[in-house]
Amino acid sequence: MKSLPVGVCSWSLQVTSVPELAGFLSQLGLAHVQIACGDPHHASWSEGDAMPAAAKAAGFTMTGAMLGFSGEDYTSPAIIRQTGGFGPADRRTERLDCLAWGLARTRELGLQDLSLHAGFIPAVGDAERPAFLETLRKAALMASDAGVTLAFETGQETADLLKQTLDELAAPSLMINFDPANMLLYDMGDPLRAVELLAPYIRSVHVKDANRPTKHGEWGTELPLGKGQVGIKEYIAALWKVGYRGPLCIEREVGNQKERFADIAHGVVVVRDAISAL
């Protein structure tokens, strides 16, 4: 029988403590979680510096860590383009320092995988591209030195540009955290085609659903699993076809905590049904 571990992203549950997370996982019948590092501006933990020890003792399985940067603003696609990841030139040093913290926290958690949004990668020929790629090279070296794989989330550029960039960087420590809904939310191409194109770089995945925007320059709409345009069953089948055998971590970023929990519980059923159909 074909099987893939099903998990959830800790920040989707809006938890503030390790016991709260453990309780939600138990209610959902899940053992796997991609966990927020806990920096103060992104899903912080009441345990503070004691969070890694608490998480390791909690009994759940952490699949990897997630890092956000102070100042990232998702009000609109245009604003996150200006503020996201390593995009803002005047914040790159600060964000590399934050990355150093995140890499250390990842190791404290006993993990070897850290995901983040790199920012909007400039196209080939763009005057901003050389400096941006130099920053990514620094990030890759930092990750390599820490013994951590750094996985950039998909969606803020086309799959073709992301693959071309990773091919050019040729850094073994740089991989992808594949999120199909992001590609729709940013209107950056077909996520099922992207799975095949980016297969060699897929290190971890999110399972999230969305519809494309109806107006250029606006956000698409995130939806509960199975109610958007991703095609969750086809997405999971595509991952299986290209050889992905890692955890399927459900992400939900819309609604209050009660609404998110209900949507994630629904998502667990959708994902398990998709796995059973493989």
N, C-alpha and C positions, 0 to 999 in steps of 0.2 A: 504494500500500500504506500502510495506517495505521500510524503509529509513534509511540511515546513513549519518551523516554530512561529507562533503568532504572538505579537507583543504590542506595546503601546508606548507612545512618547510621554514622558512624565509631565512635561509642561502642558500637554493637552488636557490633563486632569486638573490643572491649576492647583496642585498640591503645594504645601509649604513645609512639610516635614516628612521624614522617612516613614514613620508609622502610618501617616495618612496615605502615603503611596502604597505601602504594603497592604493596607486595608482595601483600597480600591482594586488592586490587582487580585486579591482574594475574591472579591465580589464578582469580578469579571471572569474569573477562572483562568487567569493568565499568570505565567511565571517569568515572562521576559519583558524588559523595559529598556528603551533608550533614554538615558538620564541626563537632565540638564546639569551642567557643571556647577551652577549655583552662584555665578558672579552676581553682584547686587542688582544689576539692571536687567537681568534675564533669569526669571524663575529661581529666585533666591531660596535658600533653605534656612529654617529656624535653627538648625544644628550648626550653622556657620562652618568653621574649619573642621568641626568634628563630623561633618556629613559623610565623607568617604568611609570612615570607620563604621558609622551607623549603617550605611547602605550595604557594605560588605557583610555585615552581621545580620541583615534583615531576612535573608533566605531566598530572595528573588535573584534572577539572573539578569545582569546588566549586559546589554549587547554592544554598547558604545556610549559615548558622551556627546553632548551638544553645547556649542558655545555661541553666544550672541555678543554684539559689540554695543557699547554705550553710544547713543546718538543715532542709531539706525531708526528711521522713521518710515513706517509703512502706510502713511496716510493716503498716498497715491503712487502709482507706478513711477511717475516723474520724480517724486520726492525720494523714494527709496533708491532710484538710480543715482541721485546726488549724494545720498547718505549711507548707502549700504556697503558692507564689507570693506575691502581695501580700495574702493573707488575714490573717496576723498583724499587727495594727495596730502593735505595738511594733517590728516589723522593716521597716516600709515605707520609712523613710528609708534604712536600710542597703541594702535591696534596690534602691532607685532608684539608689544609688551604684554597686552592682554592675551594674545595667543600663547606666549610663554607661560603665563599663569595657567591657561587652560590645558596646555600640554602636561604641566606638572600635576594639575588636579586629575587629569585622565589617568596618569600613572598611579596616583594615590588611590584611585578607585579600582586599581588592578586591571585597567583596560588598556587596549592598544589601538582604539579607534576613536577619532574625534571628528565631528561634522560641524560645518559652518557654511554661511553664505560668503563666497569670495567677493561678491559684488558684480556689477555688470562688466563683463570682460570686453574691452575695446576690440573692434574688428581689425582684421589684418589691414595695414595701411593707415590706421588711425594714429595720429601723432602721440596719443596718450598710451598706446599699447606697450612700447618698450619699457617705460617706467613701471607700468602695472605688472608686467610679466617679471620684472626684476624683483618686485615685492613678493610675488608668488614663489619665485626661486628661493628667496630668503625664508619664507614660510615652510617650503619643502625641506630645506636644510635643517631648520629648527625641529621639524617633526621627525626627520630621520635621526637626528642626534638624540631625540627623546625616545626613540623606539616606538613611535606612534604613526599610524596611517592617518593622514588628513584627507577627509572626504568632503569635497565641495558639493553643495546641493545644486540640483538641476533647476532650470526654469528661467533664470535671469538673462539667458542668451540661448540661441538655438543649439540643438545637439551637435550640429556640424561645427559650429564655432568652438564649443566646449571641447569636442574631440580634437580638433585641430590644435587648440591651445595645449591640451595635455600631451599630445604627440610632440609638439614643439618643445615643451618643458622636459619631457623624458625623465621625470623624477619618480622613482619607484614608490616614494612616500605619498604621492598625490593620487587620489582616487575619487570616486563619486558616491554621494548619497543620493540615490535616484528617487525623485518625487514627481510622479506623473501629473498630479493636479497643478503643481507650480507651472508646468509648461502651458497648461490651459489658462491659468489665472493671469499669466504674463503674455499669453497668446504667442508662444514661442515654438509652435510646431506640434507634430503628432507624437504623443508619448510612446505609442506602441512601436513606431518606427525607431524612436530614439533608444528604446531598450536594445534593439538589435545593433544599432550603430555604436552604442556606448558600452556594449556588453563586457569588453575586456577591462573596463575601468569601474564596473559596478561593485562596490564594496558593501554597501548597506542600502536599504530601501525604506521609504515611507509608503503607506497605503492611504491615499487621500483622494477625494473625488471633487470635481468642479465642472462648471460650464465656462466656456470662453466668454470674454466680454462681448457685448453687443455693440459697443461704441469704442472706436480706437482711442487708446490713451487712458481708458478706465480699467478698473479691476474686473476680472471675471468673478464668478460667484462660487464660493466653496459650498459643497453640499454633503450630506451624509453618504456613506459608501453605497454605491449601486444606484444613486439618484442623479448622477452627473454624466458627463460625456467621456470619462476615462474608459469605461468598460472594464470593471474590476476583474471579472472572470478572465477576460482576454489578456489583461495586464499580467495577472499572476501566471497564466499559461505561457505568456511570452518570456517572463523571467525564468520559468522552469525550462523552457526550450533552449535558452542561451546558457544554461548550466548554473543559474543562481540557486543556492541551497541554504541561504542564510535566513535570519528572522524577517518576518513581515511585520513592521511596526506601524500600527494605526496612528495617524495624526489627525486631530480635529482642532481647529483654531477659531471656531465661531461659536458664540453662545455662552451662557453662564455655566458654572460648574455642573449643575444638575442636568442641563441640556446636553452638555458635552458628554457626560457619563452615559446618558441614554443613547446618544448617537454612536458612541464607541461600543457600547454593548450590542447595538444593532450591527455595527461593523464587524464585530467578532464573528457573528453568525454568517455574514456575507463572505468574509474571508475564508472561513472554514468550509463553506459550501463550494467556494471556488477551488480550494485545495482538493476537496473530495472529487471534483470533476476532472482533475488532471489525468 
